[in-house]
Amino acid sequence: MKHPLRQFLIAVAVSLPLRAATLEWAADGFTFVAQIIADGKGGCAVCGQYTGSFCIVWFDNTGQKVYEKTLSVNTSGIVAFDGKNLIYQVGTSPASLVVVDKNATEQTVSDPNYHMHGSHTAGPYQPNRAFDKKGFFTAQQPTGAGTWRVARYSYK
């Protein structure tokens, strides 16, 4: 007995191009990676930790750092990132937001009468968005000695 739906699905599966994963770039040095937000063009913003301190790092599509900040205070993470602007929260008193443009120029947004948060008061504000139409990012933990890294893979 023939199963037309099954035959159709097999034909579609066989005709689809095979996807692969090719490492494009990787950046290490993190003791932990908490959040990765893709910019849609092969770059990303990362909220992580270096030894003893939180950090925010913006990578371009080649893995070069556009912006890097080691924080002396806690953070609830990245509030927004679109590849042109990066916004993250810092646990100052009162809590503030930092807006960074593509030239790595910082502007602090604060109000002495209010704690600044993202769209809600618990971080991370923006869930991980670790992919785009050309590839994806991973947080990679070493199996032995070493540091965490963020890696970009293409689908090719």
Backbone torsions as a table, in degrees:
resi	resn	phi	psi	omega
1	MET	NA	129.7	-178.9
2	LYS	-84.5	146.4	177.3
3	HIS	-119.1	95.8	-174.5
4	PRO	-59.6	-39.0	-179.8
5	LEU	-64.8	-43.3	178.6
6	ARG	-62.7	-44.4	178.7
7	GLN	-63.0	-39.2	177.8
8	PHE	-63.1	-47.1	-179.1
9	LEU	-63.3	-38.8	177.1
10	ILE	-64.6	-42.8	179.8
11	ALA	-62.8	-41.4	178.5
12	VAL	-65.2	-46.1	-178.7
13	ALA	-61.2	-40.6	-179.1
14	VAL	-69.0	-31.8	-177.0
15	SER	-83.8	-14.4	-180.0
16	LEU	-71.6	141.6	177.1
17	PRO	-69.0	144.5	177.5
18	LEU	-74.1	137.5	177.4
19	ARG	-99.0	143.5	177.2
20	ALA	-125.7	175.9	175.8
21	ALA	-130.0	117.9	-179.2
22	THR	-118.2	125.9	178.3
23	LEU	-64.8	124.6	176.7
24	GLU	-97.7	-43.0	176.6
25	TRP	-162.3	161.5	177.0
26	ALA	-148.0	146.9	178.6
27	ALA	-132.4	124.2	-178.7
28	ASP	-109.9	-171.9	179.6
29	GLY	109.4	-5.0	-179.2
30	PHE	-85.7	145.3	170.3
31	THR	-91.9	-14.4	177.3
32	PHE	-166.3	146.1	174.9
33	VAL	-121.0	120.0	-176.5
34	ALA	-101.2	-29.8	-171.2
35	GLN	-152.7	133.9	174.0
36	ILE	-128.7	126.3	178.3
37	ILE	-123.5	116.7	179.5
38	ALA	-75.3	149.2	177.2
39	ASP	-95.2	-3.2	179.7
40	GLY	87.8	-1.3	-177.7
41	LYS	-130.0	15.6	178.9
42	GLY	101.0	-3.5	176.1
43	GLY	-107.1	174.4	179.9
44	CYS	-159.0	166.5	170.8
45	ALA	-116.1	142.1	-175.8
46	VAL	-127.9	134.3	167.3
47	CYS	-108.2	120.0	-177.5
48	GLY	-150.0	-156.0	177.9
49	GLN	-137.8	140.9	162.3
50	TYR	-100.0	175.0	-177.4
51	THR	-52.3	110.7	174.5
52	GLY	78.7	-2.8	-176.8
53	SER	-141.6	145.9	171.9
54	PHE	-72.6	154.9	176.4
55	CYS	-144.1	154.1	173.4
56	ILE	-124.1	125.9	-178.2
57	VAL	-132.9	134.0	176.9
58	TRP	-111.9	121.6	178.4
59	PHE	-108.7	140.7	173.7
60	ASP	-84.4	-173.7	-174.3
61	ASN	-72.4	-5.0	175.4
62	THR	-106.3	0.4	-178.9
63	GLY	89.6	4.9	177.4
64	GLN	-80.9	144.2	-179.7
65	LYS	-76.8	123.7	173.2
66	VAL	-86.6	-36.2	-176.2
67	TYR	-152.5	141.1	176.3
68	GLU	-146.8	130.8	179.5
69	LYS	-139.6	121.2	170.7
70	THR	-91.1	123.6	-173.4
71	LEU	-92.0	142.0	175.6
72	SER	-94.0	-0.3	178.7
73	VAL	-129.9	170.6	176.9
74	ASN	-71.8	166.1	174.9
75	THR	-142.4	150.1	171.7
76	SER	-96.3	2.9	172.1
77	GLY	111.0	-167.7	-177.2
78	ILE	-81.7	128.2	179.4
79	VAL	-86.6	-42.4	-179.2
80	ALA	-156.9	148.8	176.0
81	PHE	-157.4	128.9	179.9
82	ASP	-131.5	10.4	-178.2
83	GLY	89.5	-12.2	176.2
84	LYS	-114.6	-32.7	179.0
85	ASN	-138.7	143.0	177.8
86	LEU	-122.4	130.3	178.4
87	ILE	-127.0	126.9	177.0
88	TYR	-137.2	158.6	-177.1
89	GLN	-97.4	141.6	174.2
90	VAL	-123.9	142.0	-175.1
91	GLY	-85.7	50.1	174.2
92	THR	-76.6	179.6	177.5
93	SER	-120.8	107.3	-3.3
94	PRO	-74.4	162.4	-179.8
95	ALA	-59.3	141.7	-176.3
96	SER	-127.2	167.8	171.4
97	LEU	-113.2	148.2	174.6
98	VAL	-118.7	127.0	177.6
99	VAL	-107.6	127.3	-178.6
100	VAL	-122.4	130.1	177.0
101	ASP	-93.9	178.4	-175.0
102	LYS	-67.7	-10.3	174.0
103	ASN	-94.0	8.0	-179.6
104	ALA	67.5	24.4	175.6
105	THR	-84.5	125.6	-178.5
106	GLU	-95.3	145.1	169.5
107	GLN	-136.6	126.0	178.2
108	THR	-90.4	133.2	177.5
109	VAL	-111.2	116.8	-177.6
110	SER	-150.0	163.4	176.2
111	ASP	-145.5	125.2	-176.7
112	PRO	-62.6	-15.9	-178.0
113	ASN	-100.2	-1.2	-175.8
114	TYR	-143.6	146.4	167.8
115	HIS	-85.1	132.0	-179.9
116	MET	-91.8	131.0	177.7
117	HIS	-132.6	175.5	172.2
118	GLY	-76.4	-144.9	-177.7
119	SER	-74.2	-13.5	173.6
120	HIS	-145.7	173.5	-170.5
121	THR	-94.3	1.2	179.1
122	ALA	-115.8	135.3	179.6
123	GLY	-93.6	167.8	-3.9
124	PRO	-72.2	145.6	-175.0
125	TYR	-69.3	-44.9	-179.5
126	GLN	-111.3	122.6	-179.5
127	PRO	-62.6	158.4	177.5
128	ASN	-53.4	132.9	172.7
129	ARG	-129.3	82.2	-167.5
130	ALA	-100.0	34.2	179.4
131	PHE	-154.0	161.7	169.2
132	ASP	-146.1	-171.2	-174.0
133	LYS	-71.4	-14.9	-178.4
134	LYS	-106.9	-12.2	-178.2
135	GLY	179.8	-164.1	-176.7
136	PHE	-150.3	166.4	178.4
137	PHE	-116.7	152.1	172.8
138	THR	-134.8	148.7	167.9
139	ALA	-95.4	124.7	-173.6
140	GLN	-118.5	121.9	-179.4
141	GLN	-96.1	132.6	-179.4
142	PRO	-66.2	147.0	177.2
143	THR	-84.1	-15.8	176.9
144	GLY	-133.4	-142.8	177.3
145	ALA	-67.0	150.7	178.6
146	GLY	135.7	-173.6	-178.3
147	THR	-117.8	159.8	174.6
148	TRP	-65.7	157.5	173.2
149	ARG	-140.4	158.4	172.0
150	VAL	-106.8	131.0	-176.9
151	ALA	-127.5	142.3	177.3
152	ARG	-107.0	128.4	177.4
153	TYR	-120.4	141.0	171.5
154	SER	-93.1	162.6	176.4
155	TYR	-82.0	-1.0	-178.4
156	LYS	-84.6	NA	NA
